[in-house]
Amino acid sequence: MKNTTAEKEAYERMKPGAITVQGFLGDDRRALADIIEADQEAWRRAGADPDEAADFLERLKSLGQKGLGEPTSVDGRWTVTVGDARGLLPCPFHDGAFHKNSIEAVDGTNGARVVYSDLSIHLLRRHRFCQGLGSPFRLDPEVVASMMR
């Protein structure tokens, strides 16, 4: 799939050092449009909707914040730890800035683990971008879908 000019510019901002030290791509060298297309197909295979996944992750974050940085049990199934930092992170697509934070959610039933942020939720919901393979904040569709079941 061919990238638009806006996607090419966003891709440059996703590289390590542009917005964050590690960037958003991990060790994935595919074109941005190809990353997004492959993840969209992964959501379909997993039988999950990206908007519902974003809602799910937002809910875990909201309930996990009650722990004030300590691991918190959510619904007796997930352990969620929310860490906050000062500042904002701009979206690489130039459509907002998001609170700097880190959310770790672990599913007690299957051991699945995901680390994400407010920006990760936005990237999923608005741009369908789960981040590249190997990115520390990647929202692997199969992992998130397994946690939603």
TORTIVEX-335507 format. One record per residue: z, y, x of N, C-alpha, C, O, CB in turn. Coordinates in steps of 0.05 Angstrom, whole numbers. Each point is the difference from the previous one (the first is absolute). Glycine has a CB too. Layout:
R   n.c3   n.c2   n.c1  ca.c3  ca.c2  ca.c1   c.c3   c.c2   c.c1   o.c3   o.c2   o.c1  cb.c3  cb.c2  cb.c1
R      Z      Y      X      Z      Y      X      Z      Y      X      Z      Y      X      Z      Y      X
...
REM end
This chain:
R   n.c3   n.c2   n.c1  ca.c3  ca.c2  ca.c1   c.c3   c.c2   c.c1   o.c3   o.c2   o.c1  cb.c3  cb.c2  cb.c1
R      0    -23     17      0     23    -17      0     25     18     13      0     21     11    -25    -58
R    -38     45     29     -3     24     16     23     20     -7      7      4    -23    -57    -11     25
R     60     20     19     21     20     -3    -12     27     -7    -21      8     10     50    -33     23
R    -15     40    -50     -7     27     -7      9     18     23     15     -9     18    -12      0    -68
R    -11     34     50      9     19     21     30      3     -2     13      1     21    -58     23    -23
R     56    -22    -22     29      3     -3     14    -24     11     21      2     13    -28     26    -54
R     -3    -52     37     12    -24     10     -1     -1     31     18     -9     13    -30    -15    -56
R    -10     33     54     -3      1     29     21     19     12     12     -6     21    -61     -5    -24
R     53     34    -10     19     19     10     29    -11     -3     16      3     18    -47     35    -31
R     36    -51    -10     27    -12     -4      5    -22     20     22     -3     11    -25     13    -60
R    -18    -26     55      2    -21     20      9     11     27     16    -12     14    -51    -15    -39
R     23     49     33      8     13     25     29      8      0     14     -2     21    -61     18    -15
R     57     -6    -28     28      8     -3     19    -24     -1     24      3      4    -39     38    -27
R      4    -65     18     16    -25     -2      4    -12     27     17    -18      3    -34     11    -48
R      3     16     65      3    -12     27     27      7     12     11     21     -7    -61    -18     13
R     59    -19     13     26      5     13      1     28     12    -19      9     14     24    -58     -5
R     17     63    -14      4     26     12    -10     24    -16      8     22      5    -12    -45     37
R    -12     18    -63    -10     23    -16     22      9    -19      6     24     -1    -53    -42      5
R     58      1    -20     21      7    -19     26    -14      9     22     13      0    -55     -8    -38
R     31    -30     45     24    -15      9     -7    -13     27    -24     -3      7     40     -6    -55
R      4      2     63     -4    -12     26    -17    -26     -2    -18     -4     15     62     24      1
R    -37    -37    -36    -13    -26     -3    -25      2    -17    -17    -18      2     61     -3      3
R    -47     42    -20    -23      2    -18      2    -19    -24     22    -10     -6    -50     22     45
R      6    -15    -53     -1    -15    -25    -17    -25      1     -3    -14    -19     11     57     -4
R    -21    -47     46    -21    -21      1     10    -26     14    -14    -20     -2    -19     57      3
R     55    -36     13      9    -24     15    -22     -7     20    -10     17     14     37    -34    -54
R    -33     -9     41    -21     -8     19    -26     -6    -15    -18    -13     10     52     -6     20
R    -37     29    -54    -23     -4    -17    -22     20      8      4     24      1     25    -39    -39
R    -52      5     45    -22     16      9    -23      3    -20    -21     10      6     33    -23     40
R     -7      2    -71    -21      2    -20     -2     29    -10     18     16      4     -9    -64    -18
R    -31     54      1     -4     26    -12     20      3    -23      8    -20    -12    -57     21     25
R     57     23    -19     19      5    -21     -8    -11    -27     15    -13    -14     -2     54     38
R    -39    -37    -31     -9    -11    -25      2    -31     -1      5    -11    -21    -36     51     17
R     26    -52     27      2    -30      1     29     -9     -3      5    -21    -13    -46     20     42
R     60     15    -17     28     -6     -3      8      1    -29     13    -18    -10     -3     35     57
R    -17      5    -60      8      4    -28    -13    -21    -18     13    -11    -17     -8     61     26
R    -31    -55     -4    -14    -20    -16     13    -28      3      3    -14    -20    -46     41     24
R     49    -35     20     13    -26      4     27     -1    -13      7    -21    -12    -32     16     56
R     40     26    -43     27      0    -13     -3      0    -31     15    -13    -13      4     37     53
R    -39    -11    -50     -5     -1    -29     -6    -28     -9     10     -9    -21    -27     56     22
R      2    -61     15     -6    -28     -6     25    -17      2      4    -19    -16    -51     25     33
R     64      0      3     25    -15      3     18      4    -24     13    -19     -9    -17     23     58
R      5     21    -60     16      5    -24    -10    -17    -23     15    -12    -16     -6     59     31
R    -36    -48    -18    -12    -16    -22      7    -30      3      8    -13    -19    -46     46     16
R     35    -43     28      7    -29      5     29     -6     -6      6    -21    -10    -42     20     45
R     53     20    -29     29     -4     -4      8      5    -30     23     -6     -7    -15     20     54
R    -27     -5    -63      6      5    -28     19     23     -5     15      0    -18    -23    -48     11
R      6     68     25     18     23     -2    -16     26     -2    -22      2     11     57    -27     15
R    -23     45    -39    -13     26     -3     13     19     20     25      2      1    -35    -11    -50
R     -6     24     64     12     19     20     18     21    -12     20      8     12    -60    -15     15
R     34     16    -51     17     20    -13     27    -12     -8     21     12      4    -61     12    -21
R     40    -49      7     25    -14     -6     16     -5     25     24      1      1    -46    -22    -41
R      7     14     62     14     -4     26     13     26      9     23     -1     10    -56    -35      2
R     19     59    -15     12     25      8     25      6    -17     20     10     11    -66      7      3
R     44    -23    -40     24      4    -17     23    -18      9     23      9      1    -54      3    -40
R     25    -37     45     20    -19      9     14     10     26     24      0      2    -51    -37    -23
R     11     46     40     11     10     26     16     25     -5     21      4     13    -60    -24     12
R     30     37    -42     15     25     -7     27     -7    -13     20     12      7    -64     13    -14
R     44    -45    -10     25     -9    -13     20    -11     21     23      7      0    -49    -17    -42
R     16     -7     60     17    -11     21     12     22     16     24      0      7    -51    -42     -5
R     11     62      5      9     23     16     22     15    -15     21      6     11    -66     -3     11
R     39      3    -47     19     16    -16     27    -14     -2     21     12      2    -59      7    -28
R     38    -45     21     25    -15     -3     13     -4     27     24      0      2    -42    -23    -42
R      2     19     61     10     -3     27     14     24     11     17     -2     17    -52    -31    -10
R     26     57    -16     12     25      9     30      2     -7     14     16     13    -59      6    -17
R     53    -37    -15     29      1     -8     18    -10     22     24      5      0    -38    -11    -48
R      2     -9     67     16    -11     22      4     20     23     14     -7     19    -32    -37    -31
R      7     68     10      4     21     20     -5    -11     28     16      6     18     17     16    -48
R    -55    -36     34     -7     -9     27      9    -28      6     -8    -12     20      9     58     -6
R     16    -58    -31     10    -27      4    -17    -19    -17    -10      8    -21     57      9     31
R    -49    -42     -1    -14    -20    -17     12     -2    -28     24     -2     -3    -37    -24     45
R     -4     26    -62      9      0    -28    -14    -22    -15    -24     -4      3     32     53     -1
R      7    -64    -17    -12    -21    -17    -12     12    -25     13     17    -13     21    -51     30
R    -59     26    -23    -13     10    -23     -7    -24    -18    -14    -18      8     -6     58     17
R     31    -40    -49     -4    -21    -20      7    -27     11     -9    -21    -10    -27     48     -9
R     54    -29     39      9    -25     10    -22    -16     15      4    -23      6     29     22    -42
R    -56     14     41    -22    -14     12     -9     13     26     -5    -14     20    -10      0    -65
R     13     40     45    -10     15     24     22     14     14     19     10    -13    -63     -4     -9
R     42     -5     48     18     17     16    -16     23     10    -20     -4     14     50    -35      0
R    -22     63    -20    -16     24      6     18     19     17     23      6     -7    -51    -11    -36
R     15     15     64     13     19     18    -18     25      1    -23     -3      7     47    -33     20
R    -13     59    -33    -16     24      0     12     19     21     23      7     -1    -35    -12    -48
R     -5     12     68      8     19     21    -15     26     -2    -25     -1     -4     36    -37     34
R      2     60    -28    -13     26     -3      0     14     27     17     -4     17     -2      7    -64
R    -35     14     50     -3     16     24     -7     28     -9     -9      4    -22     -5    -43     52
R     18     59    -13     -7     27     -6    -30      4      3    -12    -12     18     57     28     -4
R    -56     -1    -32    -28      8      3    -18    -14    -20      8    -15    -17      1     22     64
R    -35      0    -44    -21     -9    -18    -22    -12     16     -5      7     23     17     27    -57
R    -26    -53     22    -24    -12     12    -24      8    -18      0     -5    -24     26    -34     45
R    -47     50     -9    -24      7    -16    -16    -25     -5     -2    -18     16      1     64      3
R    -12    -46    -42    -18    -22     -7    -25      4     18    -10     22      2     28    -26    -50
R    -29    -18     60    -24      3     16    -24      9    -16    -20      8     11     39    -42     20
R    -18     31    -58    -22      9    -17      3     29     -8    -16     10    -16     12    -57     -1
R     25     61     27      5     28     -5      6      6    -29    -11     20    -11    -19    -10     49
R     46    -26    -51      7      6    -28     30     -2     -4      9    -11    -20    -54     -6      5
R     60     28     33     29      2     -4     15     -7     25    -11    -10     20      4     -2    -67
R     33     17     46     19     -7     21     23    -14    -13      8      6    -22    -22     34     52
R     25    -60    -16     19    -18    -11     25     -2     17     -2      0     25    -35    -25    -47
R     60     22      9     26     -3     13     -2    -22     21    -10    -22     -6     34     39    -35
R    -13    -12     64      0    -20     22     23    -20     -7     23      8     -1    -42     25     36
R     12    -58    -39     20    -20     -5    -11    -27      7    -23     -4      6     44     32    -42
R     -3    -48     36     -8    -27      5     16    -18    -19     24      2     -2    -34      8     51
R     -5    -27    -64     13    -18    -19     -7    -28      9    -23     -7      4     20     41    -42
R     24    -50     40     -4    -29      5     10    -15    -24     22      3     -9    -18      3     60
R    -22    -24    -61      8    -17    -23     -5    -28      8    -21     -7     10     10     43    -44
R     32    -53     30     -2    -29      6      5    -15    -26     20      5    -14     -5      2     62
R    -33    -26    -54      3    -17    -23     17    -24      6     -8    -16     17    -37     32    -34
R     68    -18      4     18    -22      5    -10    -27     -9     10    -21      9     26     53    -13
R    -56    -33    -13    -10    -25    -10    -21    -13     18     -2    -24      2     11     40    -48
R    -24      0     60    -21    -11     17     -1     11     29    -17     -7     16     -9      1    -58
R     44     25     48      2     11     27    -22     21      6      0     10     22     19    -53     -9
R    -36     49    -33    -20     21      5     13     26      7     21      7    -11    -53    -31    -21
R     19     39     50     12     26      9    -23     20      2    -22     -6      8     58    -18     18
R    -29     48    -35    -19     22      2     15     25      9     23      5     -9    -53    -25    -27
R     17     36     53     11     26      9    -20     21     -9    -24     -3      6     49    -18     34
R    -15     42    -53    -19     20    -10     14     27     -2     24      3      8    -49    -38    -33
R     11     55     16     11     27     -3    -11     13    -25    -17    -11    -14     21     15     65
R      5     20    -56    -11     16    -23    -30      4      5    -16     -2    -19     60     25     11
R    -52    -18     32    -29      3      6    -15    -26     -5    -22      1    -10     33     35     44
R      1    -59    -27    -13    -25     -5     -6     -4    -30    -21     -9     -8     45    -11     48
R     -4     27    -57     -4     -2    -29    -23     18     -9    -16     -8    -16     65     -3     10
R    -49     35     16    -22     19     -7    -27    -11      9    -19      0    -16     51     38     20
R    -34    -48     21    -25    -10     10    -10    -24    -17    -24     -2     -5     37     17     51
R      5    -31    -55     -7    -23    -18     -9     10    -27    -22     -7    -10     54    -22     34
R    -16     46    -36     -6      9    -28    -25     18     -1    -17     -5    -17     66      2      7
R    -51     22     27    -22     20     -1    -25     -9     14    -22      6    -10     57     29      7
R    -32    -49     26    -24     -5     16     -6    -30      3    -20     -8     11     30     49     13
R      8    -58    -35     -3    -29      2      0    -10     29    -11    -20      7    -15     21    -50
R     39     15     60      1     -6     29     27    -13      6     21     13     -4    -52     25     15
R     31    -62     -2     25    -15      6      7      2     30     21    -12      8    -31    -20    -46
R     -5     46     53      1      2     29    -12    -24     14     -3    -21    -12     45     48      7
R    -50    -23     30    -15    -21     14     17    -24      8     25      2      1    -54     34     16
R     16    -58    -10     13    -24      9     16      7     25    -10     12     19    -26    -41    -38
R     61     21     20     17      5     23     15     27     -1     17      5     17    -48    -32      9
R     26     43    -46     15     25     -4     28     -7     -8      4    -17    -18    -46     43      6
R     63    -13     23     27     -6     -7      7      6    -29     19    -12    -11     -6     21     58
R    -28      8    -60      5      7    -28    -21    -11    -19     -4      9    -22     27     32     38
R    -37    -62     -7    -21    -12    -16     12    -13    -25     20    -14      1    -48      6     40
R     15     13    -64      7    -12    -25    -19    -23     -5    -20      3    -13     38     40     -6
R    -12    -66     30    -17    -24     -3      0     -7    -29     21     -7    -12    -11     -9     59
R    -34     16    -60     -1     -6    -29     12    -27     -7     14     -2    -21    -54     30     19
R     36    -48     18     10    -27     -7     31      0      2     13    -13    -16    -56     -8     33
R     54     34      3     29      1      3     13     16    -23     19    -10    -12    -25      7     62
R     -5     26    -56     11     17    -22     -3    -15    -26     19      0    -17    -30     42     42
R    -12    -55    -30     -4    -15    -25     20    -22     -3     10     -6    -21    -58     17     23
R     54    -25     20     20    -22     -1     27     10     -7     16    -13    -13    -42    -12     47
R     33     49    -25     26     12     -6      1      9    -29     22      2    -11    -18     13     59
R    -26     -8    -60     -1      9    -27      3    -22    -21      8      4    -22    -37     34     38
R     22    -63     -7      1    -23    -19     28     -8     -7      4    -18    -15    -47      3     34
REM end
